[in-house]
């Protein structure tokens, strides 16, 4: 860990964040099928990146040499969102997605619809139950095994404590490394099966709500 440096998330880290999103969530979000269609691929990445940036009040990255190898974004209730201004104009991304072939547009709509419905169902009974959320945390596959994920979570936990946050939640699905949360003091609060009917066939995954209480 001597070569790993933790610093604040900055605008120059946006491209690295996209890489981490694909590495961490590419399979679960059906992103990888678009990597031969660069316009659609980048548009989807912008959409998901904006979801994380929109409400985050805290952000750190892990540097190994000159490369960003990990990132964490979190939000605390009542704090100012820090990264909204880093988001790009959504209009070009929307146009790119609308220009996708019909089958791909159907799959995008199916995935977003099922995902948001599933997450909404899991959280509807928990409105107001948490005063913080872990928006995103991931470590590059090239840097795993160095306990960078634990270090980034410790940074977020220190931030939450400084804001007197008592409980946080996060959403993750079965295509991601959810075992990380089991090993770091989180509890699985609920889960729901998500069934996606893509034009290429059906995909089933499980969406989890994890929580952490300080």
C-alpha positions in Angstrom: 0.0 0.0 0.0 3.0 2.3 0.2 2.7 3.3 -3.5 -1.1 4.0 -3.3 -2.1 7.6 -2.8 -5.7 8.6 -1.9 -6.8 12.0 -3.0 -10.0 14.0 -3.7 -12.0 13.2 -6.8 -11.5 15.8 -9.5 -12.8 16.6 -13.0 -9.8 15.0 -14.6 -10.9 11.6 -13.1 -14.1 11.4 -15.1 -12.6 9.2 -17.8 -11.0 6.9 -15.3 -14.4 6.6 -13.5 -15.9 5.4 -16.7 -13.3 2.6 -16.9 -14.1 1.6 -13.4 -17.8 1.5 -14.1 -17.3 -0.9 -16.9 -15.0 -3.1 -14.9 -17.2 -3.2 -11.9 -20.7 -3.2 -13.5 -20.3 -3.9 -17.2 -21.8 -7.3 -17.1 -24.7 -6.5 -14.8 -25.7 -3.4 -16.7 -25.4 -5.1 -20.1 -22.9 -2.5 -21.1 -20.4 -4.7 -22.8 -22.6 -5.7 -25.7 -22.3 -2.0 -26.8 -18.5 -1.8 -26.8 -18.3 -2.3 -30.6 -20.7 0.7 -31.1 -18.7 3.5 -29.6 -21.4 6.2 -29.7 -24.0 4.1 -27.8 -21.3 2.7 -25.4 -20.1 6.2 -24.4 -23.7 7.5 -24.2 -24.7 4.8 -21.7 -21.5 5.3 -19.7 -22.4 9.0 -19.4 -25.9 8.1 -18.2 -24.6 5.9 -15.5 -21.8 8.1 -14.5 -24.3 11.0 -14.1 -26.3 8.8 -11.7 -23.4 8.5 -9.4 -22.2 12.1 -9.7 -25.6 13.7 -9.3 -26.1 13.2 -5.6 -22.6 12.6 -4.3 -21.3 14.9 -1.6 -18.0 13.1 -1.2 -15.5 11.6 -3.5 -12.0 10.1 -3.4 -9.7 8.2 -5.9 -6.9 5.8 -5.3 -3.7 6.4 -7.3 -1.1 3.7 -8.1 1.7 5.6 -9.7 0.1 7.9 -12.2 -3.0 5.8 -12.7 -6.4 5.9 -11.0 -7.1 2.4 -9.8 -10.1 2.9 -7.5 -12.8 5.4 -6.6 -15.5 6.0 -4.0 -18.5 8.3 -4.2 -20.9 8.9 -1.3 -23.6 11.2 -0.1 -24.6 12.4 3.3 -28.1 13.8 3.9 -28.2 17.6 4.1 -24.8 18.1 2.5 -24.2 20.0 -0.8 -23.7 17.9 -3.9 -20.2 18.5 -5.1 -20.0 17.0 -8.5 -23.2 17.9 -10.4 -21.3 20.6 -12.4 -19.0 17.9 -13.7 -21.8 16.2 -15.6 -21.9 16.7 -19.3 -24.9 17.8 -21.3 -27.3 14.9 -21.5 -28.8 15.9 -24.9 -26.1 14.4 -27.1 -26.2 11.2 -25.2 -30.0 11.0 -25.5 -29.7 11.6 -29.2 -27.1 8.9 -29.6 -29.3 6.4 -27.7 -32.3 7.3 -29.8 -30.2 6.8 -32.9 -29.4 3.2 -31.9 -30.9 0.3 -33.9 -34.4 -0.7 -32.7 -33.3 -3.9 -30.9 -30.7 -2.0 -28.9 -33.2 0.8 -28.0 -35.6 -1.9 -26.8 -32.9 -3.5 -24.7 -31.8 -0.1 -23.2 -35.4 0.7 -22.3 -36.0 -2.8 -20.9 -32.9 -2.6 -18.7 -33.6 0.8 -17.3 -37.2 0.1 -16.7 -36.7 -3.2 -14.9 -33.7 -1.8 -12.9 -35.5 1.3 -11.7 -38.6 -0.7 -10.9 -36.7 -3.2 -8.9 -34.7 -0.6 -7.0 -37.8 1.4 -6.3 -39.5 -1.6 -4.9 -36.6 -2.3 -2.6 -36.3 1.2 -1.3 -40.0 2.3 -1.1 -40.4 0.9 2.4 -37.1 2.5 3.5 -37.7 6.1 2.6 -36.1 8.1 5.4 -34.5 5.1 7.0 -30.9 6.2 6.1 -29.1 9.4 6.3 -26.3 8.5 3.8 -25.6 6.3 0.8 -22.6 4.7 -0.8 -23.1 5.7 -4.4 -20.2 3.9 -6.0 -17.0 2.1 -5.0 -14.8 0.0 -7.3 -11.2 -1.0 -7.7 -9.5 -1.8 -11.0 -8.9 -5.5 -11.7 -5.2 -4.7 -12.1 -5.0 -3.5 -8.5 -7.2 -5.9 -6.6 -5.6 -7.7 -3.6 -3.9 -4.5 -2.3 -6.8 -3.7 0.1 -7.6 -0.5 -1.9 -11.3 -1.1 -1.6 -11.1 -1.3 2.2 -9.0 1.9 2.3 -11.5 3.7 0.1 -14.4 2.5 2.3 -12.5 3.6 5.4 -12.2 7.1 3.8 -16.0 7.2 3.2 -16.7 5.9 6.7 -14.6 8.7 8.2 -16.5 11.2 6.1 -19.8 9.7 7.3 -18.7 9.9 10.9 -17.7 13.5 10.5 -21.2 14.3 9.2 -22.9 12.4 12.1 -24.4 9.9 9.7 -25.8 6.9 11.5 -26.7 4.5 8.7 -26.0 4.2 5.0 -27.2 2.0 2.2 -26.1 0.9 -1.2 -27.6 -1.0 -4.2 -25.7 -3.7 -5.9 -26.6 -6.7 -8.0 -25.4 -10.3 -8.2 -23.1 -9.6 -11.2 -20.9 -7.4 -9.0 -18.5 -8.3 -6.2 -21.1 -8.0 -3.5 -19.0 -10.2 -1.2 -16.8 -7.2 -0.5 -19.7 -5.7 1.6 -20.2 -9.0 3.5 -16.6 -8.8 4.5 -16.6 -5.2 5.6 -19.4 -5.0 8.1 -22.4 -4.4 5.9 -25.6 -6.3 6.3 -27.9 -7.5 3.5 -31.2 -5.8 4.2 -33.3 -7.1 1.3 -33.1 -8.5 -2.2 -35.3 -8.9 -5.2 -34.9 -10.8 -8.5 -34.8 -8.7 -11.6 -35.9 -10.4 -14.9 -34.7 -8.7 -18.1 -36.4 -9.7 -21.3 -33.8 -8.6 -23.9 -34.1 -9.2 -27.6 -31.2 -11.6 -27.3 -32.8 -13.6 -24.5 -33.8 -13.5 -20.9 -31.3 -12.5 -18.2 -32.0 -12.9 -14.4 -30.0 -11.2 -11.7 -30.6 -10.4 -8.0 -30.6 -6.9 -6.7 -29.5 -6.3 -3.1 -29.9 -3.6 -0.6 -26.9 -3.5 1.8 -26.8 -1.3 4.9 -24.2 -0.2 7.3 -24.9 1.2 10.8 -22.3 3.3 12.7 
